[in-house]
Amino acid sequence: MSNEIHTDALIIGAGPVGLFAVFELGLLNINCHVLDILDKPGGQCAQLYPEKPIYDIPAYPMITGDDLTKNLLKQIKPFGPTFHLEQLAIDILKIDKNTWQVKTDKELTFICKVIVVAAGGGSFEPKKPNIPNLELYNECIRYSIDKKDSFKDKDIVILGGGDSALDWTVELYKIAKSLTLVHRRDNFRGATSTVKKVMELRDNNQINFHVGQVVELIGVNGDLKSVICETKDSELELPCEILMPFFGLTMSLGPLSDWGFSLKENRILVNTETFETNISGIYAVGDINSYPGKLKLILSGFHECALMSHAVYKKINPEEKLTLQYTTTSSSLQKKLLNQ
Ligand SMILES: Cc1cc2nc3c(=O)[nH]c(=O)nc-3n(C[C@H](O)[C@H](O)[C@H](O)COP(=O)(O)OP(=O)(O)OC[C@H]3O[C@@H](n4cnc5c(N)ncnc54)[C@H](O)[C@@H]3O)c2cc1C
């Protein structure tokens, strides 16, 4: 059957932690296929903050979400993982003690020895504003910033009062033709320094700010021209070629919630020695898991991948003794990393 794929490990989720899992498993000769519902790897880093700097990745004083993803993809290249994007893992079936079957919504079937769930907050979607005819202007409505250049010399309207709305106001006003921030209230939920900066920009007329709500979109053939903003006392027509609503995310476990995991607040409980879930042969790493003291940080996920990989090796090769090898001193690891 051509749509049946056999692999040692199936990784569900191509976020930073799923990508690093490929590396740690690869060092132990465990080959991986990686599945993600999104159209590109990188998870939250690529989707929510591709051009924002991250400051707490060890040995990188600063790296953007996009560059972190690129570097991880480069780092795992020697292990040749196969990606299956725009595929949602929907169904699992235990075939025998050591074999799982996973099906996707696009009718792919994986037969694997272990499943590694690296699904972050589950499948996530930005919350959409309740404005009529939103779908007519899909191309002009952005929930994340892919290429900053595409915002150059545009009339931009940003909606919201949290970190994302404020951060992008501070960033994009520099290149926009005009930037208007619209928020329902006169107070914000962002970092104090960013709120202060936004207030300065408003006071210096470098951005416009309105307390109100966008209620109507105006444009031609899918190109947005302006929006109507309802304030306490009036209706304003604001120039707008790109509308950026930042109302948070809806994250849902989706199909994973029916797979029989022990959950705590929608996170999968794991054993912290192995990162195995309550289901033998299924592991969970990164934001999706829960254990006492869990911190939802990229570096925590990376650490979890190392322990999970050793546990997976022992599961797949119960008769073999596994000793820790350093990439600096193991010639066989170096051969794998440099010669493939
Ligand atoms: C604005 C913001 C700033 C942040 N800044 C930092 C920071 O400075 N430092 C830091 O350490 N952390 C930061 N984080 C947190 C960090 O992004 C997460 O800890 C990290 O992304 C978790 O990685 P992950 O691989 O576990 O999950 P994710 O990045 O969420 O990736 C999970 C992937 O799984 C996919 N998926 C889910 N369910 C399925 C399914 N059923 N089938 C197929 N695919 C599925 C999703 O589409 C997604 O691509 C920040 C988060 C946000 C939102």
PDBQT file of the ligand as one rigid body, heavy atoms in Angstrom, charges set to zero:
ROOT
HETATM    1  C1  LIG A 401       4.842  34.976  21.840  1.00  0.00    +0.000 C 
HETATM    2  C2  LIG A 401       5.645  33.825  22.419  1.00  0.00    +0.000 A 
HETATM    3  C3  LIG A 401       6.954  34.048  22.799  1.00  0.00    +0.000 A 
HETATM    4  C4  LIG A 401       7.708  33.001  23.349  1.00  0.00    +0.000 A 
HETATM    5  N1  LIG A 401       8.999  33.243  23.728  1.00  0.00    +0.000 NA
HETATM    6  C5  LIG A 401       9.761  32.232  24.233  1.00  0.00    +0.000 A 
HETATM    7  C6  LIG A 401      11.091  32.450  24.634  1.00  0.00    +0.000 A 
HETATM    8  O1  LIG A 401      11.594  33.576  24.582  1.00  0.00    +0.000 OA
HETATM    9  N2  LIG A 401      11.813  31.383  25.136  1.00  0.00    +0.000 N 
HETATM   10  C7  LIG A 401      11.278  30.123  25.239  1.00  0.00    +0.000 A 
HETATM   11  O2  LIG A 401      11.976  29.194  25.652  1.00  0.00    +0.000 OA
HETATM   12  N3  LIG A 401       9.979  29.902  24.867  1.00  0.00    +0.000 NA
HETATM   13  C8  LIG A 401       9.223  30.915  24.375  1.00  0.00    +0.000 A 
HETATM   14  N4  LIG A 401       7.915  30.684  24.022  1.00  0.00    +0.000 N 
HETATM   15  C9  LIG A 401       7.376  29.316  24.223  1.00  0.00    +0.000 C 
HETATM   16  C10 LIG A 401       7.886  28.391  23.103  1.00  0.00    +0.000 C 
HETATM   17  O3  LIG A 401       7.484  28.903  21.843  1.00  0.00    +0.000 OA
HETATM   18  C11 LIG A 401       7.334  26.993  23.321  1.00  0.00    +0.000 C 
HETATM   19  O4  LIG A 401       7.808  26.518  24.555  1.00  0.00    +0.000 OA
HETATM   20  C12 LIG A 401       7.800  26.065  22.198  1.00  0.00    +0.000 C 
HETATM   21  O5  LIG A 401       7.338  26.484  20.944  1.00  0.00    +0.000 OA
HETATM   22  C13 LIG A 401       7.285  24.644  22.470  1.00  0.00    +0.000 C 
HETATM   23  O6  LIG A 401       7.737  23.848  21.417  1.00  0.00    +0.000 OA
HETATM   24  P1  LIG A 401       6.962  22.510  21.023  1.00  0.00    +0.000 P 
HETATM   25  O7  LIG A 401       7.742  21.944  19.882  1.00  0.00    +0.000 OA
HETATM   26  O8  LIG A 401       6.737  21.704  22.245  1.00  0.00    +0.000 OA
HETATM   27  O9  LIG A 401       5.506  22.994  20.566  1.00  0.00    +0.000 OA
HETATM   28  P2  LIG A 401       5.021  23.979  19.397  1.00  0.00    +0.000 P 
HETATM   29  O10 LIG A 401       6.031  24.999  19.081  1.00  0.00    +0.000 OA
HETATM   30  O11 LIG A 401       3.669  24.423  19.843  1.00  0.00    +0.000 OA
HETATM   31  O12 LIG A 401       4.871  23.011  18.150  1.00  0.00    +0.000 OA
HETATM   32  C14 LIG A 401       3.900  21.978  18.170  1.00  0.00    +0.000 C 
HETATM   33  C15 LIG A 401       3.555  21.596  16.749  1.00  0.00    +0.000 C 
HETATM   34  O13 LIG A 401       2.692  20.459  16.785  1.00  0.00    +0.000 OA
HETATM   35  C16 LIG A 401       1.707  20.595  15.763  1.00  0.00    +0.000 C 
HETATM   36  N5  LIG A 401       0.532  19.752  16.101  1.00  0.00    +0.000 N 
HETATM   37  C17 LIG A 401      -0.240  19.829  17.207  1.00  0.00    +0.000 A 
HETATM   38  N6  LIG A 401      -1.186  18.856  17.201  1.00  0.00    +0.000 NA
HETATM   39  C18 LIG A 401      -0.998  18.155  16.050  1.00  0.00    +0.000 A 
HETATM   40  C19 LIG A 401      -1.632  17.016  15.465  1.00  0.00    +0.000 A 
HETATM   41  N7  LIG A 401      -2.658  16.358  16.057  1.00  0.00    +0.000 N 
HETATM   42  N8  LIG A 401      -1.195  16.576  14.242  1.00  0.00    +0.000 NA
HETATM   43  C20 LIG A 401      -0.171  17.210  13.616  1.00  0.00    +0.000 A 
HETATM   44  N9  LIG A 401       0.491  18.279  14.137  1.00  0.00    +0.000 NA
HETATM   45  C21 LIG A 401       0.088  18.733  15.336  1.00  0.00    +0.000 A 
HETATM   46  C22 LIG A 401       1.404  22.083  15.759  1.00  0.00    +0.000 C 
HETATM   47  O14 LIG A 401       0.867  22.471  14.505  1.00  0.00    +0.000 OA
HETATM   48  C23 LIG A 401       2.800  22.686  16.010  1.00  0.00    +0.000 C 
HETATM   49  O15 LIG A 401       3.499  22.988  14.812  1.00  0.00    +0.000 OA
HETATM   50  C24 LIG A 401       7.137  31.702  23.491  1.00  0.00    +0.000 A 
HETATM   51  C25 LIG A 401       5.818  31.482  23.090  1.00  0.00    +0.000 A 
HETATM   52  C26 LIG A 401       5.080  32.525  22.553  1.00  0.00    +0.000 A 
HETATM   53  C27 LIG A 401       3.650  32.273  22.143  1.00  0.00    +0.000 C 
ENDROOT
TORSDOF 0
